[in-house]
Amino acid sequence: MSGVIKSLTALIISVLLVHLAYIGVILPNAELAIELARQQGQTAPRSLFVILKDLEQEICIILMLWGTYLIISKIISISKDRYLFDEELIEFSGDENDNKMEAARAARDRLADLPEEVTKTSLVQTLLLGLDRFLITRDVHYTAEAIDAQMDALFLGMETENSMIRYLIWAIPSIGFVGTVRGIGEALSQADQALAGNITGMTNSLGIAFNSTLVALIISIFLMLLLHQLQRIQDGLIVDIRAYCEKHIMGPIGQSSASSGHEEAQEESRRI
């Protein structure tokens, strides 16, 4: 729930900041530029303030700030736990299978005793799941299947969390196209003035259409770049968790299972 509250708070702050910027800076400068152009009998200039002055652009900028917060917060959340991969969170000792079981129990207890913010990380949750499955089944294959299933669940969870960001990236160009339709509609309503020789109103309305699309597409490209960076970091996290489990769980218990199987085969051959 805290994540939802933070997200809504970021949205509200984005709305306030952008609206204050529009009221205090963008709209006054845009109106001044348009008024000077009107007095000189010219169309509105292609300045930054004029390009950003309409409602559709304001909404797109608000969504851009919100989407940027969502992406950066996820990147920071992943990055702040990267130090765990350099720590020896679990350690197996001994060669016998019974010793491995005792070591697994001890490792599981040590992980469970870590601070809550550590035990909630994806790495520790996966390690706990792998150790639990090994302690229950004593089989390396079932342990590997449990870790693979956890990796799939982690990947799907990340994809689900990114759904709002994808919606924003889709919604921003759509809002820009709404401004395009609005601007073209206003331009068509002033066609009679254009036929009479006054094309200022029509060109200003077409400016609304093209400006909203321009701003929306640029923002969409920017957010898509950030999303791809987030997905790259998330994919790297999954790969690193799998490698950590292979090194610290699957490797030791796999060697134990292999040595136990070899000893059983030798014992069976002696009996024969």
N, C-alpha and C positions, 0 to 999 in steps of 0.2 A: 504493500500500500504506500510505503514511503516513496518508492520509485514513481508511482502515479502522481503523488502530491508534488514531487520535485518537477516532474514533467509539466504539470499544469501551471506551477509557479513560473517555470521558464517561459511558457506560452504567454502568461499574463504580463510578465516583464517585457517580453518582446513586443507585445501590442503597445504597451505604454511608451517604451523607448522610441519605437518607430513613429507612433502618432505624434509624440512631442517633437520629434525631428521634422515631421511634415508641417506641423503647425508653426514651429519657430523658424525653420530654415527653408525647406523645399518649396512650400506653397507661396510664401511671400516673394521669394526670388523668381519663381515661375510666373506669378501674376505680373510682376514688374517687367519681366522680359517680354511677355505677351502684350502688355499695354504699350510699351515702347514700340514694338513692332507694328501694332495696330495704328498708332499715331503716325507712323511713317508709311502706312499703307502697305506693309509687308506681312508675310506669313510669320508664324511663330518660329523663332530660331531653334536650332537643334542643340540646345544646351542641355547639360545634365539635369538641371532642375525641371526643365520643360518635359524631358523624357520621363522623369519619375513622378510627375505631379498627379497622375490619375489614381483612382481608387484601386484598380486592379494591380497596379505596380506596388502600392502600399501593402496590399494583402500578400503579394508574392514575397516581398521583403520580410514581412512578419514570419511567414512560413519558412523562409530561408534561414532566419535566425533560430527558429525553433528546431528545424531539422538539423542544423549545425550543432546545436546543443545536444540533441539526442545522439548524434554520431560520436561527437567528442567525448561525451560522458561514457559511452560504451568502450571507446578506445582506452580511456583512462582507467576504467574498471578492470580491463584485461591487463593493462600494462603494470598496474600497481601490485599485481600478484605474480609477476614474472620471476621475482627473486626466489620463489619456492622451488623452481626448477634447478637452482644451484645448491639446494639444501639436500642433505641425506635424511629424508623424512622417515624412511624405513630401512632396516638392515637385517639380512638373514645371516645366521651363523650355523656352522655344523654341516655335516654331510648326510646324516641319517634322516629318514623321512620323519621320524618322531621329533627329532630336533627341529626340523623345518616347521612342523606344526606348532611347536612351542614358540619358535621365533615368530611365526605368523601371528600367533595370539598376542605376543608381546608388542609386535609392531602395530597391530590393530588397536591395542590399548593406548599406545603412545599417540597415535593419530587422534583417537577419540579425546585425549586429554589436552589437545592443542586448543588455543583460544578459539572462540566461536567464529570470529571473522575469518580464521584460517580454515577451519573445518567446513565452512560453507563454500569454499572455492571449488572449482570444477576438478582440479587436480586431486585434492584430498578426498573429495566425494568419490571419484573414480577409484582411488587406491583403497578406500574403505570397502567399496563394493567388490573389488577383486579379492581382497583378503577374506571378506565374509564368504564369498562363494568358494574359495579354496578351503576354508575351515569347515564348510558344510559338506562339500563333495570330495575333498582331497584329490581332485582330478584337475590336471593342468588344462585339459580341453574345455571343460565347463567354465573354468576361470577365464580362459581366453574369450569364450562366447559371451560371458557377462561383461567383460571390458568392451568388446566390440558393440554390444547392445547399448552400453552406456555412451559410447562415442556417437552412435547413430542418434540417440536421444538428445545428446548435447548439440549435435548439428541441427536437428529439427527445432530445438528450442531457440537456437540463435536465429534461424530463418524466421521463426514466428515473431521474435522480438524485433526483427528488421522490417516487419510488414508495414508498420506505421510510416517508417522512413520511405519505403517504396511508394506508399500512397501519396505522401507529400510530393515526391518526385513526379508522380503522375498528375497530381492535382494542380501543381504550379503552371505547367503549360496549358492546362485546361482553362485556368483562370485567365491566362493571357489571351487565349482564343475568345473568351467571353468579351474581353475588352476589344478584340478585333471586330467581333460581330457588332458590338455597340457602336464603335467608331464608324464602321461602314454604313450602319443604319442611319446614323446622324448625317453622314456625308450624302447619302441618297435623299434624305429629306430636304437637303439644301441644293438639290440639282437645279431647281428653277433659278436660284440666285447665280449659279455658275453659268447657266445659259444666258443670263442677263449680263454677264461679264464680270461678276464679283465672285471670284473663286476662293477668297480668303476663308470663308466658313467651311467650304468643302475640304480644303487642304488641312485646316486645323483638325477637322473630324477624322480625316485619314491619318493624321499624325497620331491621334489617340489609338487607332487600330494598330498601326505598325509599332508604336512605342511599347504598347503592352505586350505584344508578341516578342519583341526584341528582349525586353527585360526578363520575361518569363523563361525564354529559352536559355539565356545566359545563366540564370539562377539554377535551372534544371541541370545544365552541364556541370556546374560547380558542385551541386549536391551529389550528382552521380559519381563524380570523381572521389568525393569523400566516402561514399558508400562502398565503392570498390576497394578503397584503402581499408575500411573497416572489415570487409569480407576477407581480405588478404590476412589481416591480423587474426581474425577468428579461425580461419583455416589453419594458420600456423599454430594456434593454440591447440587445436585438436591433434595435429601431427605431433607436437611436443608432448602432449599428455600420453599419447599412444607409445611414443618412444620411451618416456619415463617409466611407464608400466612394463614395457618389454624389458628394460634394463633392471628394474628393481623388484619386479614380481615374477614375470614370466621366465626370465633367465634363471634365477635361483631355483624356483620350484620345478622348472623344466629339467634342470640338471639333476635335481633330487629324484624326479620321477624316472629319468633315464638310468641313473645309477641303481635305483631300486629294481627296475625292470631287468637290468643286466645281472644283478645279483640273483634274482629269482630264476633267470634263465640258466645261470651256472649251477644253482642248487638243483634244478630239474634235471640238468644233464648228468650231474653226479649220481642222482638217484637212478637214472636209467643205466 
